Amino acid sequence: MSNISTVLGLDYGLKRIGIASGQTITGSASPITTLNQVNGSPDWAAIEILINQWRPQALIVGMPYYLDGKENDMTKVVEAFCLELEQRFPLPIFKINEALSSYEAEEILKTKTKIGKHNKHEIDKMAAAIIVQNWLDQQ
């Protein structure tokens, strides 16, 4: 882990992918943006631009599991996304259980900025930041 200073976190969804950055030196995570899926597929060009811009040494991907740790329908979809990430970008990928990250993001945003469920883009990138923060806290 000593060679990792910057990470990008991805909260994969069928409509959007929330993106966040994390710094191991400060132990902090920040939401960056939300990418829309393009014709049902990740916007690989936009992901590549973000990777080139942020130059992370690792990617953190939130893995959807039930609260009891069991896989759900989305788990295999996100596994396939991780496989594609590995094939496209020569970076280590760390998978972390993202249970409740979107709910937690929504609660944080409701208190801080008084947003509602209609602003899914804000929720998705905040969920990515929570995923990254959880990973940083475990290091």
N, C-alpha and C positions, 0 to 999 in steps of 0.2 A: 504493500500500500504506500510505501514511502515515495514511490515514483509517480503517484497520482496526486495532482493538485487540483485539477478541474474535471468535473464530470457533467454529462448531460443526462437528465432524467426524462423518460418518456412514459406518459400515461396513455396507453393505447385504447382507443375506442373505435367502434364500427363507423362512426361519423366524423370523429375528430381525434387528434393526438395532442395532448397537452405536453409542453416542453418546458423544462426548468434547468437551471444551472446550479452547480454546487461547488463549493470551494472547501477542500479538505483542510487548508491552513486555518481558515476562520471557522470551519465547521458549520457553514451556513448555506442555505439554499434559497434561490429566488425564482419566481415564475418568469418565463421569457415570453412565450407566445403559444398559440394554439393553431395547429395546421388542420385544415379540412381534408378529409379523404377525397381522392380524385377518382371518380367512377368506381368506388368501392375498394380502392387500393390506397396505400400510403403515398403521400406526395414525396417520393424519393428525392426529387430534385431539391425541394425545400429542406429536407433532412440533411442532404449533402451540403447545402449552403450553410446551415447552422453548424454542422460539424467543422467545416472549414473556417467559419467565423470564430467559433469558441475554442477550437482545438482541444477537445477533451481527451484525457488519457483513458477514459472508460465511459461506458454507457450504463445507466441504471434503468431497468425496465420493471414497471409494476406488474406483478402477476396476479390475476384475479382468482382468488380461491374463496370458498365459503368460509364463514367464521370458524368452522371446525377444522379448517385446513384442507378440506377435500376439494378436488378439481370441480370446476363447473363448465358450462358450454364454452365460455370465453377463454378458458385456460389454454386449450389446444390452439385456438386462433392466435393468441398472443405468443405461444411457443413457435408457431410458424413465422410470425413477425420477427421474433428473435433470431430464428435461423436465417431469414432473409437479411437482417441487419448484419449478422456475422459474415455472410457471403459478400456483402457490399462494402463493409467498412472493417479495416483490420484493427479493431479495438476490442478489449475485453468487455464482456457484457455481464453485469451482475443483476440477478433477478431477485426481487424482494416482494414479499406478500403485500399487496396493496389493499387488503380488506379495509373498508370504510374510508379510504383516502378521499373519495369524491364527496362523501357525506361530511367528513371533517372539513374539507375545503369549503363546502357550501356554508357550514356553520360559521367558519372564520370570516368568510366574506359577508355574511349576513350581519355579523356584529360590527365589522370594521367599516364596510361600505354600504350597508343596507341594500344589497342586491337581492334579487329573487332568483328562482329557478330558471327564469327565462334567459339569464346570461350564462349559458353553458360554456362559452369560450373562457370566461374568467375562472369558472369552476374547474375546467380541465387543466389549465396551466397551474392553478393553485394546487390541484391534486398531484400534479407532477412534482411540484416543489415539496409537498409533504412526503412523497415517496423518496425523493433525494434526501430530505432531512432525516427520515427514518434510517436510511442507509448510512448516512454520515454518523448518526448517533450510535450505530452498531460498530463503527470502526475503532 
